[in-house]
Structures are given as C-alpha cells and as structure tokens.
Amino acid sequence: MNPYSSIPLCAALPVLFTRPWGGQRLPDLYTPWLPDLPRDKPVGEAWLVSDHPECESLLLPPSVLNLDPFSLRTWMEQAESWLLGSRAKPTPAGRFPLLLKLIHATAYLSVQIHPDDKVAKDLGEPDVGKTEMWTFLAVGPESVVIAGIRGDVSREEVIARILRSDRRIEECLQIHRPKPGEGLFIPAGTLHAIGPGLLLAEIQQNSNITYRVYDWDRVDENGKARALHPEKSVASLIWDLPPPRLTAGEKISQDHAEIIRLASCDYFCAERVVQSTAIDFSTNGDSFHLLLNPEAPMTVVSGGYSSTVKTGQAVIIAAGSQQYRVEGAASFLRYYVP
C-alpha cells in the first residue's frame, strides 16, 4: 500500500529568503520555533507552501503516523491524485499548482510585471505565468501599493517609460491604500509594486518569473544593481485588464463560520474564514485546501489525525481526505482551486 495516498494533512516548514527591501519581521515571527534564521540581512519572503525547483517545502505529517518528514515534491510524485483532487491540475512540469508566501516590505519592491501562461511559454520560460493575490495582514500609516495603469495615460507613454527604465513609470500607475484584511487581485500582465510597511499573504501560480521595470536605483553591497527586463516587461503587459480594486470580500454564511471570499479565478480561490467555534469543512474531493493563520496557532483534524499548526505556518489538506475540522482559531485564510 502506498502510504502517501492515505495521509490526510501535513504542516509545511517555512523557508525564508533575504531581499533588499525586507526587514526582520519574518525572522521575529519564526524565531520561537525555527532555528538558524538569517539575521544579518533583510528578509522579505517566507515561502510557506512550495513545489518549485528553487524551494521544495518540507512537510510534517501527523506524528502518530510515524513517518519521517518528506517534501511536497515527494507527495506529488507518490500520490498526485489523492493530493490534488478532481479539479486541481499539476503544472505542465508536473508540479503542485500553487505557491503560498508571506511578504514583509520595509521599502518599495521593484516596479514589476509577471507574464501570463502564453507569454511565459513564448519567451521560453521554464515556469508557467504568474497570477497572484494579496491579503494585507499589517499596514503602516502611510503604506501604499501601486498597481494597474491609470486611465488617463496612453499606451505609448507607458511602453516608452518601460523601455527607458524610467522611474516616472510610477506616475502612470494607480495608488491603493490597503487596510488590514483587505485583498488585491493582481492578474498576470499587471504592472505593480508593493510599498513599505506592509505584511501580506500572497497566493500565486507556481511560478518565480518576475520582470523588473524599475528598481528605485538600488545597489547591493558591491555597488551592483539588480537586472531590469524592459523588453520582456513590454511583452508581458496586458493593456485591457480591469483595474485592480481593493476589496473587503464577499461574505458567505456557513453554520457557525463566516466565509469571506476575497478573490476567485481559474487558478485559485482565496477566502478568509471567521469562526466562533470548531467547524467542519469538506474538500468534496475537488481540490486540496491550504490553511494559514498568520496570527495564532490552530489545530486541524482530518481522517482521525490532528496537526497543530503554528503561527505563520500553513497546512495542506489532501483533496482525498474529504473532511476536516478546524479548532482553536478565530480566523484563518483558506485557498483552493475552484
């Protein structure tokens, strides 16, 4: 019997990445239970669930199963149907379809863009395109994001500024001032930049393609700037996308829980769940579910096994496990393939 085809759920170990625009908030979050975190450089990202060549998440099955930790890559290779369900599909490379992160910024990220699936393929990229969605967890008093082209700016002007790597590209973009709990959907082909003072959860296609338009003239300790990608950025730009809009979500009632849908697209559905007592949920065999509580630990029970998920840690519930129960959480984020 394949043991991987009966594991109902696994918590994932976060992996932290240094970024020039990061800080120490993420190491502070994980220091109580993750050793040897980077403290000498700014940390910008924690990859919570990833089956990407750059980071393959290590999973912790329920302790009573007496299984050693294993990678998400292994779970995909050994029990793809059980894990993904009937609706979720692997990437063309056979990888888990989504990537979940926490992002903390103390400075602006680059003004950037991600290609869609077609452009990524046309440009010979090894990854699929990258549509993403942010849920804002903490917001500074002056925090903003810039995303989407203003309606009074011509296509010719935008393209000219991209090709010149002109800082004034920011003047062409819409300004958004998020509040905690709000979401912002960023489809592939959208120019954008996350601003300082923000902590957010990002769900995205399993891709690590980023084309930088402008990087605020930053240089590293050796005086070297990060590469820019003007031609690829222009190739990725989709002009007729609906303008991004901050949203508090659409409320959906379910028993003793309030489900707030923040975004839904072909690749993922993102929800915030608020509950007053322990609640039972179902995957219906359609898709895995990813759960994240960025504020407090919670316990998730499925198939008679439980997993205690720490603050800022994600848990994967296999589609084949069908039923699961969430205990000890007042609210959490949930992601799946609709």
N, C-alpha and C positions, 0 to 999 in steps of 0.2 A: 504493500500500500504506500502511495506517495504521501508522506506526512505533510507536505506543503499544501495539499489540497483539502486539508481539514483545519488549518489554522484560521480562526475567525478574525483575529485582530492582532496588530503589532504596533507598539510605540516606536517612533523613529528618533535617532540621536541627531541633534542639530550639528551642522558643520558651519563654522564661522569663517568669513572672508574679509580680509583687510581691503579697504577702499579709501582713496584720498579724501573723500567727502564724509567719511564716517566719524565715529567717536568711540566712547566706551560704554554706552548704554547697554548694548547687547552682551558684552562680557560681564557687566554687572548683573544682568538678568540671569545668566547661566552659571556664574561662578559657584553658587552653592552646591552644584552637583556635576559640573563638568570640569575636569582638571586641565591644567596647562593651556589656558586660553590666552590668545595674544593680548599683551598689554602695552607693548612698545610701539604699536602702530594703530591708526584709527581703523575700527571695524565697522563696516557698513551693512553687511548682509549675514543672515543666518539662513542657510538652506535647510528647511525642515523636512521636506519630502522630495527626493530627487533620484531619478534613474537616468542621469546624464553622464557621459564619459568624464566630465570634469568633477563630478561628485555623485557617488552611488551610496545612498543612505544605508546606514547600518540599522537593522531592525531588532527590536527586543520582543520576542514572543512571550506570552504569559508564562511566568516562572514555573507553574505546575506542569507545563508540557515537557520540562527537562530538555529543551532544545537550546543549543548554543545560538548566540546572535548570528544573523545572516543578513545579506544585502537585499535591497529591493530588487536588484538585478536578478538575484537567485530566485526570489519569489516569482518574478515574471517568467523566468526560464522554466521553472518547475510546475507552475500552477496558474498560467495566464488566464484561462477561462474562469477559474474559481475566483481569482482576484479581481478581474475587470468586469465580469458580468456580460449581459447580452447587448448593452448599448455602448459601453466604453470600448474603444478600439486602441490598439497599440499604435505608436508612430510607425512610419514606413521602415524604420530601422529596428522595429520590434521592442521599443522602449515603452515604459509607463507613460501615459499621455500628458500628465500634468506635473508641474513643479510648483512647490509652495515655499515662500520665503517670508522672513521678517526683514524689513529695511529700516535703518535708522540713519538720518542725514543731519549733519551739522553745517553743511554748506550745500549749494546747488549741485545736483548731479549734472552731467553734461546735457545740453540740448541734443536730443537724440530721436531716433526713429527705429522701428523694427519692421522687417518685411512681412508680407503675408506668405502663405504656403507657396503660391505660384512664383512670386518674385524670389523667394529663397531658393527654390528649385532652379529657376532660370539663371540665378547668379552662382550656381554650383555649390551652395552651402550644404554642409553635412546635416544641419538641423532643419526642422520644419520652421514655419513662420512663428511669430510671437504676438498673439493677442493676450492682453493681461487685464487685471482688475485690482484696484487697491481698496482696502478698508482702512481708514485712518483710526489709529489707536490712541495716539497722543499728538497734540497740536500746540505749537508755540503761539504766542500772541500775534506775531507778525508772519506766521507761516503761510506760504502760498505754493501752489503748483501752477505751471504754465503748460497748457495742453490745448491743441486744436488751433487752427488758423482763424484769425479774425475775419469777419465777413466783409470788411472794407479794404482788404489787402488783396492785390492781384496775384495771380499765379506766377506771372513773370517776375514780380518783385521777390516773392518767396524763393523761387528757384535761383535767382541771381544771388541772393544773400546766402543761400546754402552753398553754392559753388564757390563763393568768396570766403566761406567760413567766417562770416561776418557776425560779430557779437550782437549786432542790432536785429538778428533774427528773432530775438525775444520780443521785440516790439511788434512782431507780426502775430504773436500768439495770444490766446485768451488767458486771463488770470482767474484762478479759482482759489477761494479761501475756505478750506475744509474745516469741518467741526468733527470732534471725536464721534465715531460710529458711522459717519457718512462713507459712501463708496463712490468711486470714479472708475468707469469702464473705459479702457484705452485699447481700441481695436488696432490691429496691425495697420501700419500706414499713417499713424498719427504722430505728428511732432509733439514732443513733450519734455518736461524737466521737473523733477521733484525738488522742492525747495528745502531750506534748512529748518530745523526744529520739528521735524516730523518723524513719527514712528508709525509704520504701516505694515499690514499683511498684504502680500501680493500673491495672487494665484495666476498662473500663466500656462500657456502651452509649454511643453518640454523642449525649450529652445534656449540657447545662450547667444543669440545673434543680436548685437547692438551696433548700430551705425551712428557715430558721433558727428554732429553738425558743428557744435562749438563747445569748448571745454573751459571757458572762462579764463583762458591763458594760464592754466595751472601747469606747474612743472614738478617733477619729483626731486628727491634729494640730490640727484645728479644733474639737475637742470634740464631734464628731458621731458618733453610734453608727450601726452598720450596721442595715439594716432587718431586722425579725423578721416571721415569717409564720405566726402561730398557727393561723388558720383553715385555711389550705392544708395545714399540717402535720397537723392532725387528719384532714382529708380523705384524706391520703396514708397514714395509719397502717394497717398490716395486722396485726391482733391475733394471728392464729393461725399466724404463721410459725414454723418450727423455730428454736430459739435458736441464734445464731451460735456456732461452735466453732472454736477454733484447730486447725490440722491441719498435720502434717508431710508429708502427702500419701500417695498410694497408689503404691507402686513397681511399675514395669513394665519388664521387661528387653527390650533390643533390641540385638543384636550387642554392640558394644563400648561402648554407651551405656546409662546408667540413666535412664529417664524416670520422673519423679515427678509424678503428676497431683495438682494442688492443688485444682482446682475444675472442675466442668463443669456447664453449664446450657444453656438454649435459645440463649443469646446468644454464649457463648464457652466455650472450654476453655483452662485455664491450667496450664502444666507447667514444671517445672524439669528441664533435661537436663544430666546429668553424663557426660562422655566422656573416655576415656583416649587417644584417637587421633582423627584426622579421620574423620567419619562421613557417610554419605549418607542423606538423608531424602527423602520424597516428599509432595507435597500431594495426590496422586491426582486432581488436578483438582477437588477438592471445595471448597477454601477457600484463600484467601491464608493465609500464615503471617507472623506478626510475631515477630522475634527481638530480644532485648535482653540485652546483657551489661553489667551495672552496674559491673563490677569491672575489666575489661580489654578491650583491642581484640580483634577476631576477624575472620577473613576468611570470607566466604560466596561460594560459586561456584555459578552456575546458568546453563544454556544456553551454556556456554563463556565466560561473563563473570564477573568477580570484583568484589567490593566489600569494601573494608576498612572495618570498622565500628568507630568509636572508642568509648572507654569512655563508657557512659551514652547511647549513640546507638542508635536502633532501625533495623532494616532490614525492608522489606516484600518478601516473595517472592510474585509473582503466582501465582494458582492454576494458570493455564495453562502455567506453566513446568515443572510436574510435579516434576522432580528438582532437588535442591540439596545442596550439601556444605558442612559447617561445619569450618573449620580453625582451629587456634591458640586454641581456647577450652577451658578445663577444664570450665566450666559456663555455662549461659545460660538465660534464660526464653523460653518459646515460647507463643504464643497463636494460636488459630484458631477458626473456627466449626465445631462438631462436627456 
